[in-house]
Amino acid sequence: MTNSAPDSLVIAVAQLNPIVGDIAGNLALARQARAEAASKGADLVLFTELFIAGYPPEDLVIKPAFASACERAVEELAAETADGGPGVIIGTPVRRRSGLHNSIMVLDGGKIVAERHKIDLPNYGEFDEKRVFVAGPDIPGPVNFRGVRIGLPICEDVWGEHGVCETLAESGAEILLVANGSPYHRGKLDVRHQIVLKQVIETGLPILYANMVGGQDELVFDGASFALNADHTLALQMPEFESGCELTRWERGDDGWRCVPGSVVSTPETEEADYRACMLGLRDYVNKNGFKNVVLGLSGGLDSAICAALAVDALGAERVRCVMMPYRYTSDESLKDAQDCANALGVRYDIVPIFAPVDGFMSALADTFEGTDEGITEENLQSRARGTILMAISNKFGSMVVTTGNKSEMSVGYATLYGDMNGGFNPIKDLYKMQVYALSRWRNENLPAGALGGGGIVIPQNIIDKPPSAELRPGQTDQDSLPPYPVLDEILECLVEGEMSVDDIVARGHDRDLVHRIEHLLYIAEYKRRQAAPGVKITKKNFGRDRRYPITNKFRDRT
């Protein structure tokens, strides 16, 4: 390590997909990226937040053996920098006398030359870092890396109001390199750009923002790393939802450091971004958890059709099995639509009728139900028979069941526990019904980057056009008991994402009694949502990580 001031610096941005808990695998990924960066002449490789551990590690990081293993891995990597190749900036948990920290380690010349601890621990929405980490005791100054004074804020340190970036600038930082674990939600990239631009304006320094990519349970990290110069120009924009190691070239001038304009890719619009987030989330959940393939019920309806398309795009048609499970209320139209969808996607398609199991349940319960009218209980037996069949296929062949309920249904409880809610993962869990329509139309017109499926119409137009129905009784449609989906979705977005009062929602033109009814359905369905499979976060407030309401809850907004 030298203290002479260079006039140029080459920094590789490692936008990669680590796996939580796979310390050896993540270390190997870091080694590979460093070797690639070295072959291209990099001086420094910037990795992302908690890269060695994977992000977010949640309570796993509390386990002393885990944190110790992460530190040993960093020490191994540090020793390898004695080869004269690029230095490394990498995220890892570290335990110090002050507690367990979310930290950045600077490796060069065969050793750990500096460490910095995260100051602003986020504790909102999907973040719960104050539960497991201790904030850095103070805001440290910049690190001298080969004669360049580098400030190292960590993710939320750039977003929060602790003045981390300003303090680094005041203490002599010349460049800010930010390691991030920033998950996707709709519109998040624009928000990131605005946050970083604000810091550039306040500090007068260029910022290189490195973000991880990949799915981790409900969260999807979209990458999209970028660099902003002090004159507010965008010098680098890496792709969303793709791994890569990109070189940035920095030059020192009379007015400080500047990133030489490099690759600036266009980023996807809303429907494409949402679709690719769902696709990546499903792919990583299946692959990282070791499933060979997936199975799902293909009903001839829209939700199962788009889930089948997502599964094929994420995994390939050879890893997807679809099962139609007809009963006496299943229409010929649905049978044809399901067959057409399976053919368009090129998946294995089985038909397993449920007449015998449903009739068997009805016969077994005949004495118990004597004197009662048929209703929802009997309808739910159909759904539960289908769920049992899918789980049996899962058990027999090791396939993960993909469950297919959308956010509109899950909000108001229009789903059957131990029936259509059975499954390991739900790629559309955080998409309202109208968003499902929008993504289905988009997919029929586009083949997303990285998709393993084919182009053209993969969701038959009739599935999109026909009225949605669970087909649990003759002539049933969703709108028999729910308002039209455009109305329902707007009310739900106001209640869930907006946390708006009934009065405010009514002021937007909605019927008061209807709003009260939807609010009531939303609250009483909480017990179902607690038992639902995880699914990709797309909105600012998904069920589970972001919105944590009590199951037992008597509050209703009647002001």
C-alpha positions as CSV (number, residue, x, y, z in Angstrom):
1,M,0.0,0.0,0.0
2,T,1.4,3.4,-1.0
3,N,0.5,6.9,0.1
4,S,1.6,8.6,-3.1
5,A,-1.3,10.3,-4.9
6,P,-2.1,8.7,-8.2
7,D,-3.9,10.4,-11.1
8,S,-6.0,7.4,-12.1
9,L,-7.7,4.5,-10.5
10,V,-9.6,1.5,-12.0
11,I,-12.4,0.2,-9.8
12,A,-14.3,-3.0,-10.6
13,V,-17.9,-3.1,-9.4
14,A,-18.8,-6.7,-8.5
15,Q,-22.6,-6.8,-8.9
16,L,-23.1,-10.5,-7.9
17,N,-25.5,-12.9,-6.4
18,P,-24.3,-14.3,-3.1
19,I,-26.3,-16.9,-1.1
20,V,-27.1,-16.3,2.5
21,G,-25.1,-18.7,4.7
22,D,-22.9,-20.0,1.9
23,I,-19.7,-18.5,3.2
24,A,-17.4,-20.8,1.1
25,G,-19.5,-20.3,-2.0
26,N,-19.5,-16.5,-1.5
27,L,-15.8,-16.5,-0.9
28,A,-15.2,-18.5,-4.1
29,L,-17.5,-16.0,-6.0
30,A,-15.3,-13.1,-4.6
31,R,-12.1,-14.8,-5.7
32,Q,-13.5,-15.4,-9.1
33,A,-14.5,-11.7,-9.5
34,R,-11.2,-10.5,-8.2
35,A,-9.3,-12.7,-10.7
36,E,-11.5,-11.3,-13.5
37,A,-10.9,-7.8,-12.3
38,A,-7.2,-8.4,-12.1
39,S,-7.0,-9.7,-15.7
40,K,-8.6,-6.4,-16.8
41,G,-6.2,-4.2,-14.9
42,A,-8.3,-3.2,-11.9
43,D,-6.7,-1.6,-8.9
44,L,-9.7,-2.2,-6.6
45,V,-12.8,-4.4,-6.5
46,L,-15.9,-3.1,-4.7
47,F,-18.3,-5.8,-3.5
48,T,-21.7,-5.3,-1.9
49,E,-23.1,-5.2,1.7
50,L,-22.5,-8.3,3.8
51,F,-21.3,-10.1,0.7
52,I,-19.5,-12.9,2.6
53,A,-22.5,-13.7,4.7
54,G,-25.2,-13.0,2.1
55,Y,-27.9,-10.4,2.7
56,P,-30.0,-10.2,4.7
57,P,-28.7,-12.9,7.1
58,E,-31.4,-12.1,9.7
59,D,-31.0,-13.9,13.0
60,L,-28.4,-16.3,11.5
61,V,-25.8,-13.6,12.0
62,I,-26.4,-13.7,15.8
63,K,-24.9,-17.2,15.9
64,P,-21.3,-16.8,17.0
65,A,-20.0,-19.6,14.8
66,F,-21.5,-17.9,11.8
67,A,-19.9,-14.5,12.4
68,S,-16.6,-16.1,13.2
69,A,-16.7,-18.2,9.9
70,C,-17.3,-15.0,8.0
71,E,-14.3,-13.2,9.5
72,R,-12.1,-16.2,8.8
73,A,-13.2,-16.1,5.1
74,V,-12.3,-12.4,4.9
75,E,-8.9,-13.1,6.4
76,E,-8.3,-15.7,3.8
77,L,-9.2,-13.3,1.0
78,A,-7.1,-10.6,2.6
79,A,-4.0,-12.9,2.6
80,E,-4.5,-13.4,-1.1
81,T,-4.1,-9.7,-1.9
82,A,-0.4,-10.1,-1.2
83,D,-0.1,-11.1,-4.8
84,G,0.1,-7.5,-5.9
85,G,-3.3,-7.6,-7.6
86,P,-6.3,-5.5,-6.9
87,G,-7.4,-4.5,-3.4
88,V,-10.8,-5.5,-2.1
89,I,-13.6,-3.7,-0.4
90,I,-16.1,-6.3,0.9
91,G,-19.0,-6.5,3.3
92,T,-19.1,-8.9,6.3
93,P,-20.4,-9.1,9.8
94,V,-17.7,-8.6,12.5
95,R,-17.9,-8.9,16.2
96,R,-16.0,-6.3,18.2
97,R,-16.0,-5.3,21.9
98,S,-18.7,-2.8,20.9
99,G,-20.9,-5.6,19.6
100,L,-21.8,-7.2,16.3
101,H,-21.5,-4.9,13.3
102,N,-22.5,-4.7,9.7
103,S,-19.1,-3.8,8.3
104,I,-16.9,-3.1,5.3
105,M,-13.4,-4.5,5.2
106,V,-10.6,-3.0,3.1
107,L,-8.1,-5.7,2.0
108,D,-4.7,-4.9,0.4
109,G,-1.1,-6.0,0.5
110,G,-2.0,-9.3,2.1
111,K,-3.9,-8.0,5.1
112,I,-7.0,-6.1,6.4
113,V,-5.9,-2.5,6.2
114,A,-9.1,-0.9,7.4
115,E,-12.7,-1.6,8.6
116,R,-15.7,0.6,8.8
117,H,-19.0,-0.1,10.5
118,K,-22.5,0.8,9.4
119,I,-23.8,3.8,11.2
120,D,-27.5,4.1,10.2
121,L,-29.2,0.7,10.8
122,P,-32.5,0.6,9.0
123,N,-35.5,-0.6,11.0
124,Y,-38.5,-0.2,8.8
125,G,-40.3,-2.1,6.1
126,E,-38.3,-5.2,5.2
127,F,-35.4,-4.1,7.3
128,D,-34.8,-5.2,10.9
129,E,-31.1,-4.5,11.4
130,K,-31.3,-3.0,14.9
131,R,-32.5,-6.5,16.0
132,V,-29.1,-8.1,15.2
133,F,-26.5,-5.3,14.7
134,V,-25.0,-2.5,16.7
135,A,-24.4,0.8,15.0
136,G,-20.8,2.0,14.5
137,P,-19.7,4.0,17.5
138,D,-18.9,7.0,15.5
139,I,-18.5,8.3,11.9
140,P,-15.0,7.4,10.9
141,G,-12.9,9.3,8.4
142,P,-12.0,8.1,4.9
143,V,-9.6,5.2,4.2
144,N,-6.3,5.9,2.4
145,F,-6.2,3.4,-0.4
146,R,-3.0,3.6,-2.4
147,G,-3.0,7.4,-2.0
148,V,-6.7,8.0,-2.6
149,R,-8.9,9.0,0.3
150,I,-12.0,6.9,0.0
151,G,-15.2,7.3,2.0
152,L,-17.1,4.1,2.7
153,P,-20.7,4.7,3.8
154,I,-22.8,1.5,3.8
155,C,-26.2,1.4,2.2
156,E,-28.5,3.2,4.6
157,D,-25.7,5.6,5.6
158,V,-26.4,7.3,2.2
159,W,-30.2,7.2,2.7
160,G,-30.5,8.4,6.3
161,E,-30.2,11.7,8.1
162,H,-27.1,11.0,10.1
163,G,-24.8,13.1,7.9
164,V,-22.4,10.3,7.2
165,C,-21.5,11.4,3.7
166,E,-21.1,15.0,4.7
167,T,-18.8,14.1,7.6
168,L,-16.7,11.9,5.2
169,A,-16.4,14.8,2.8
170,E,-15.5,17.3,5.6
171,S,-12.8,14.9,6.8
172,G,-11.1,14.7,3.4
173,A,-12.8,11.9,1.3
174,E,-12.3,12.3,-2.4
175,I,-14.6,9.5,-3.7
176,L,-17.5,7.8,-2.0
177,L,-17.8,4.1,-2.6
178,V,-21.1,2.7,-1.3
179,A,-21.7,-1.1,-0.8
180,N,-25.5,-1.8,-0.8
181,G,-28.1,-4.5,-0.3
182,S,-31.0,-2.5,-1.6
183,P,-34.0,-4.7,-2.6
184,Y,-36.3,-4.0,-5.5
185,H,-39.8,-2.5,-5.4
186,R,-41.6,-0.8,-8.2
187,G,-39.9,2.6,-8.9
188,K,-37.0,1.9,-6.5
189,L,-34.2,2.7,-9.1
190,D,-35.5,6.3,-9.6
191,V,-35.6,6.7,-5.8
192,R,-32.0,5.5,-5.5
193,H,-30.8,7.9,-8.1
194,Q,-32.5,10.8,-6.3
195,I,-31.0,9.8,-3.0
196,V,-27.5,9.6,-4.4
197,L,-27.9,12.8,-6.3
198,K,-28.8,14.5,-3.1
199,Q,-25.6,13.3,-1.5
200,V,-23.5,14.3,-4.5
201,I,-25.0,17.8,-4.3
202,E,-24.4,18.1,-0.5
203,T,-20.9,16.7,-0.6
204,G,-19.6,17.8,-4.0
205,L,-18.1,14.3,-4.3
206,P,-18.6,11.6,-7.0
207,I,-20.4,8.4,-5.7
208,L,-20.1,4.8,-6.9
209,Y,-23.1,2.8,-5.8
210,A,-22.7,-1.0,-5.9
211,N,-25.8,-3.1,-5.4
212,M,-26.2,-6.9,-5.2
213,V,-28.4,-8.9,-7.4
214,G,-30.5,-12.0,-6.8
215,G,-33.4,-13.4,-4.9
216,Q,-33.4,-14.1,-1.1
217,D,-36.7,-15.5,0.1
218,E,-39.3,-12.7,-0.5
219,L,-36.7,-10.1,-1.5
220,V,-35.2,-9.5,-4.9
221,F,-32.1,-7.4,-5.3
222,D,-32.0,-5.9,-8.7
223,G,-28.4,-4.7,-9.0
224,A,-28.5,-1.6,-11.3
225,S,-25.3,-0.3,-9.8
226,F,-24.3,3.2,-11.0
227,A,-21.9,6.0,-10.7
228,L,-22.7,9.8,-10.5
229,N,-20.0,12.4,-10.9
230,A,-19.8,15.6,-8.9
231,D,-21.3,17.4,-11.9
232,H,-24.4,15.2,-11.5
233,T,-23.7,13.2,-14.8
234,L,-24.4,9.5,-14.9
235,A,-21.1,7.8,-15.7
236,L,-22.1,4.2,-15.2
237,Q,-25.4,2.3,-15.2
238,M,-25.3,-1.4,-14.9
239,P,-28.2,-3.7,-15.9
240,E,-31.0,-4.6,-13.6
241,F,-31.5,-8.3,-12.5
242,E,-28.1,-9.4,-14.1
243,S,-24.9,-10.3,-12.4
244,G,-21.7,-8.8,-13.7
245,C,-18.3,-7.2,-12.9
246,E,-17.9,-3.8,-14.6
247,L,-14.8,-1.7,-14.7
248,T,-14.9,2.0,-13.9
249,R,-12.0,4.3,-14.7
250,W,-11.4,7.3,-12.5
251,E,-9.2,10.3,-13.3
252,R,-8.0,13.0,-11.0
253,G,-8.3,16.6,-12.2
254,D,-7.9,20.1,-10.8
255,D,-11.5,19.8,-9.4
256,G,-11.1,16.3,-8.0
257,W,-11.9,12.8,-9.1
258,R,-14.2,12.0,-12.0
259,C,-15.5,8.7,-13.3
260,V,-14.8,8.4,-17.0
261,P,-18.1,7.8,-18.8
262,G,-18.6,4.1,-19.3
263,S,-21.4,1.7,-20.0
264,V,-24.8,3.2,-19.4
265,V,-27.6,0.7,-20.2
266,S,-31.2,1.5,-20.4
267,T,-33.3,0.1,-17.5
268,P,-36.6,-1.7,-17.9
269,E,-40.0,0.0,-17.7
270,T,-42.5,-0.9,-14.9
271,E,-44.1,-4.1,-16.4
272,E,-40.8,-5.5,-17.6
273,A,-39.1,-4.8,-14.2
274,D,-41.9,-6.3,-12.2
275,Y,-41.9,-9.4,-14.5
276,R,-38.2,-9.9,-14.3
277,A,-38.2,-9.4,-10.5
278,C,-40.8,-12.2,-10.2
279,M,-38.9,-14.4,-12.6
280,L,-35.6,-13.9,-10.7
281,G,-37.2,-14.3,-7.3
282,L,-38.7,-17.6,-8.3
283,R,-35.5,-18.9,-10.0
284,D,-33.3,-18.2,-7.1
285,Y,-35.8,-19.5,-4.5
286,V,-36.0,-22.8,-6.4
287,N,-32.3,-23.1,-7.3
288,K,-30.8,-21.9,-4.0
289,N,-33.0,-24.3,-2.0
290,G,-32.1,-27.2,-4.1
291,F,-35.3,-28.1,-5.9
292,K,-34.9,-29.8,-9.3
293,N,-38.3,-28.8,-10.7
294,V,-41.7,-27.3,-9.9
295,V,-45.3,-28.3,-10.2
296,L,-48.4,-26.2,-10.3
297,G,-52.1,-26.5,-10.9
298,L,-53.1,-25.0,-14.3
299,S,-56.8,-24.2,-14.1
300,G,-57.4,-22.3,-17.3
301,G,-57.4,-19.0,-15.3
302,L,-55.1,-16.0,-15.5
303,D,-53.2,-16.4,-12.3
304,S,-52.0,-20.0,-12.9
305,A,-51.2,-19.2,-16.5
306,I,-48.9,-16.3,-15.7
307,C,-47.3,-18.4,-12.9
308,A,-46.7,-21.2,-15.4
309,A,-45.1,-18.6,-17.8
310,L,-42.9,-17.3,-15.0
311,A,-41.8,-20.7,-14.0
312,V,-40.9,-21.6,-17.6
313,D,-39.0,-18.3,-18.1
314,A,-37.2,-18.8,-14.8
315,L,-36.4,-22.5,-15.0
316,G,-37.0,-23.8,-18.5
317,A,-40.0,-25.8,-19.7
318,E,-38.3,-29.1,-18.9
319,R,-38.4,-28.3,-15.2
320,V,-42.1,-27.3,-15.1
321,R,-45.0,-29.7,-14.7
322,C,-48.6,-28.4,-14.9
323,V,-51.6,-30.3,-13.7
324,M,-55.3,-29.7,-14.6
325,M,-57.6,-31.0,-11.9
326,P,-61.2,-30.8,-13.3
327,Y,-64.4,-31.3,-11.4
328,R,-68.0,-31.1,-12.4
329,Y,-68.0,-27.3,-12.5
330,T,-64.9,-27.1,-14.7
331,S,-65.9,-25.7,-18.0
332,D,-64.9,-27.0,-21.4
333,E,-63.5,-23.5,-22.0
334,S,-61.2,-23.9,-19.1
335,L,-60.0,-27.3,-20.2
336,K,-59.2,-25.9,-23.6
337,D,-57.5,-22.8,-22.2
338,A,-55.3,-24.8,-19.9
339,Q,-54.3,-27.2,-22.7
340,D,-53.6,-24.3,-25.0
341,C,-51.4,-22.6,-22.4
342,A,-49.5,-25.8,-21.7
343,N,-48.9,-26.3,-25.4
344,A,-47.7,-22.7,-25.8
345,L,-45.3,-23.0,-23.0
346,G,-44.1,-26.5,-23.9
347,V,-44.5,-28.0,-20.5
348,R,-45.5,-31.4,-19.3
349,Y,-49.3,-31.3,-18.8
350,D,-51.3,-33.9,-16.8
351,I,-55.0,-34.1,-16.2
352,V,-56.0,-35.5,-12.8
353,P,-59.8,-35.4,-12.2
354,I,-60.9,-34.8,-8.6
355,F,-64.4,-36.4,-8.9
356,A,-63.4,-39.4,-6.8
357,P,-61.6,-37.6,-3.9
358,V,-64.2,-34.9,-3.6
359,D,-67.1,-37.3,-3.7
360,G,-65.2,-39.5,-1.2
361,F,-65.0,-36.6,1.2
362,M,-68.6,-35.8,0.7
363,S,-69.6,-39.4,1.4
364,A,-67.4,-39.5,4.5
365,L,-69.0,-36.3,5.8
366,A,-72.5,-37.1,4.8
367,D,-73.7,-38.0,8.3
368,T,-71.8,-35.1,10.0
369,F,-73.2,-32.6,7.5
370,E,-76.8,-34.0,7.5
371,G,-79.4,-31.3,7.6
372,T,-77.1,-28.5,6.4
373,D,-77.1,-26.6,3.2
374,E,-74.2,-26.9,0.7
375,G,-72.0,-23.8,0.5
376,I,-68.4,-22.6,0.9
377,T,-67.4,-25.8,2.9
378,E,-68.2,-28.0,0.0
379,E,-66.5,-25.6,-2.4
380,N,-63.4,-25.6,-0.3
381,L,-63.3,-29.4,-0.4
382,Q,-62.6,-29.1,-4.2
383,S,-59.7,-26.7,-3.6
384,R,-58.3,-28.9,-0.8
385,A,-58.5,-32.0,-2.9
386,R,-56.5,-30.2,-5.6
387,G,-54.0,-29.0,-3.0
388,T,-53.6,-32.5,-1.7
389,I,-52.9,-33.9,-5.2
390,L,-50.3,-31.2,-5.8
391,M,-48.6,-31.9,-2.5
392,A,-48.6,-35.7,-3.3
393,I,-46.9,-35.0,-6.6
394,S,-44.4,-32.8,-4.7
395,N,-43.7,-35.6,-2.2
396,K,-43.4,-38.3,-4.8
397,F,-41.1,-36.5,-7.3
398,G,-39.4,-33.8,-5.2
399,S,-41.0,-31.0,-7.1
400,M,-41.8,-27.7,-5.3
401,V,-45.4,-26.6,-5.6
402,V,-45.8,-23.1,-7.0
403,T,-48.9,-21.5,-5.5
404,T,-50.7,-18.9,-7.6
405,G,-52.9,-16.5,-5.6
406,N,-52.6,-12.8,-6.4
407,K,-52.5,-9.9,-3.8
408,S,-56.1,-8.9,-4.4
409,E,-57.3,-12.4,-3.4
410,M,-54.9,-12.7,-0.5
411,S,-55.9,-9.2,0.8
412,V,-59.6,-10.2,1.2
413,G,-59.1,-13.8,2.0
414,Y,-60.4,-15.3,-1.2
415,A,-58.1,-18.3,-1.0
416,T,-58.4,-21.7,0.7
417,L,-56.1,-22.7,3.4
418,Y,-54.6,-26.2,2.7
419,G,-56.1,-25.9,-0.8
420,D,-55.0,-23.4,-3.4
421,M,-52.7,-21.8,-0.8
422,N,-50.6,-25.0,-0.7
423,G,-47.1,-24.5,-2.0
424,G,-43.6,-23.5,-1.4
425,F,-43.4,-20.2,-3.2
426,N,-45.7,-17.7,-4.9
427,P,-44.2,-15.5,-7.7
428,I,-47.3,-13.2,-7.9
429,K,-48.1,-12.9,-4.2
430,D,-47.4,-9.1,-4.3
431,L,-49.2,-8.4,-7.6
432,Y,-52.8,-7.1,-7.5
433,K,-55.1,-8.6,-10.1
434,M,-54.9,-5.6,-12.5
435,Q,-51.1,-5.8,-12.3
436,V,-51.4,-9.5,-13.2
437,Y,-53.4,-8.5,-16.3
438,A,-50.8,-5.9,-17.2
439,L,-47.9,-8.3,-16.9
440,S,-49.7,-11.0,-18.9
441,R,-50.3,-8.7,-21.8
442,W,-46.7,-7.4,-21.6
443,R,-45.3,-11.0,-21.6
444,N,-47.3,-11.9,-24.7
445,E,-45.7,-9.0,-26.5
446,N,-42.2,-9.4,-25.1
447,L,-39.5,-11.9,-24.3
448,P,-37.8,-10.7,-21.1
449,A,-34.0,-10.7,-20.9
450,G,-32.7,-13.9,-19.3
451,A,-35.9,-15.8,-19.9
452,L,-35.6,-19.5,-20.7
453,G,-39.1,-19.6,-22.3
454,G,-40.0,-18.8,-25.9
455,G,-41.4,-15.6,-27.4
456,G,-44.9,-15.0,-28.8
457,I,-48.2,-15.7,-27.2
458,V,-47.7,-17.8,-24.1
459,I,-50.9,-16.9,-22.3
460,P,-53.9,-17.5,-24.6
461,Q,-55.9,-14.4,-25.2
462,N,-59.1,-16.0,-24.1
463,I,-57.6,-16.5,-20.6
464,I,-57.0,-12.8,-20.4
465,D,-60.4,-11.8,-21.9
466,K,-62.8,-14.1,-20.0
467,P,-64.3,-13.2,-16.6
468,P,-62.2,-14.7,-13.8
469,S,-63.7,-17.5,-11.9
470,A,-62.7,-20.2,-9.3
471,E,-65.3,-22.5,-10.9
472,L,-66.4,-24.0,-7.6
473,R,-70.1,-23.7,-8.3
474,P,-72.2,-23.4,-11.5
475,G,-71.8,-20.1,-13.3
476,Q,-69.5,-18.6,-10.6
477,T,-67.4,-15.5,-11.3
478,D,-65.2,-13.5,-8.9
479,Q,-67.4,-10.5,-9.3
480,D,-70.4,-12.3,-7.8
481,S,-68.9,-11.5,-4.3
482,L,-66.3,-8.9,-5.1
483,P,-66.4,-5.5,-6.7
484,P,-64.8,-5.1,-10.1
485,Y,-61.0,-5.6,-9.8
486,P,-60.1,-2.0,-10.8
487,V,-62.3,-0.8,-7.9
488,L,-61.1,-3.4,-5.5
489,D,-57.5,-2.9,-6.3
490,E,-57.6,0.8,-5.8
491,I,-59.4,0.5,-2.4
492,L,-56.8,-2.1,-1.4
493,E,-53.8,0.0,-2.4
494,C,-55.3,2.9,-0.4
495,L,-55.7,0.6,2.7
496,V,-52.5,-1.4,2.4
497,E,-49.9,0.7,0.7
498,G,-51.3,4.1,1.7
499,E,-52.7,3.3,5.2
500,M,-55.4,5.8,4.3
501,S,-58.5,6.4,6.4
502,V,-61.9,5.3,5.2
503,D,-62.9,9.0,4.9
504,D,-60.0,9.7,2.6
505,I,-60.8,6.7,0.5
506,V,-64.4,7.7,0.2
507,A,-63.3,11.2,-0.8
508,R,-61.7,9.5,-3.8
509,G,-65.1,8.5,-5.0
510,H,-65.7,5.1,-3.4
511,D,-68.8,3.9,-1.7
512,R,-68.4,4.0,2.1
513,D,-70.2,0.7,2.8
514,L,-68.0,-1.0,0.2
515,V,-64.8,0.5,1.7
516,H,-65.9,-0.7,5.2
517,R,-66.5,-4.2,3.8
518,I,-63.2,-4.4,2.1
519,E,-61.4,-3.1,5.2
520,H,-63.2,-5.8,7.3
521,L,-62.2,-8.6,4.9
522,L,-58.6,-7.3,4.9
523,Y,-58.3,-7.5,8.6
524,I,-60.0,-10.9,9.2
525,A,-57.9,-12.6,6.5
526,E,-54.6,-11.9,8.4
527,Y,-54.6,-15.4,9.9
528,K,-54.6,-16.9,6.4
529,R,-51.8,-14.6,5.2
530,R,-49.6,-15.8,8.1
531,Q,-49.9,-19.3,6.7
532,A,-49.2,-18.4,3.1
533,A,-46.1,-19.3,1.2
534,P,-43.5,-16.6,0.7
535,G,-43.5,-14.7,-2.5
536,V,-41.6,-11.9,-4.4
537,K,-41.9,-8.4,-3.0
538,I,-42.9,-6.0,-5.8
539,T,-44.8,-3.2,-4.0
540,K,-43.6,-0.8,-1.3
541,K,-45.6,-2.8,1.3
542,N,-45.9,-6.5,0.8
543,F,-47.6,-8.9,3.2
544,G,-45.2,-10.3,5.7
545,R,-41.9,-8.3,5.8
546,D,-43.5,-4.9,5.3
547,R,-46.9,-5.1,6.8
548,R,-47.2,-6.8,10.2
549,Y,-50.7,-6.6,11.5
550,P,-52.0,-8.6,14.4
551,I,-54.3,-11.6,13.7
552,T,-56.5,-10.8,16.7
553,N,-57.6,-7.2,15.8
554,K,-61.0,-5.6,16.6
555,F,-60.1,-2.2,15.2
556,R,-62.3,-0.8,12.4
557,D,-62.1,2.7,11.0
558,R,-65.6,4.0,11.7
559,T,-64.8,7.7,12.3
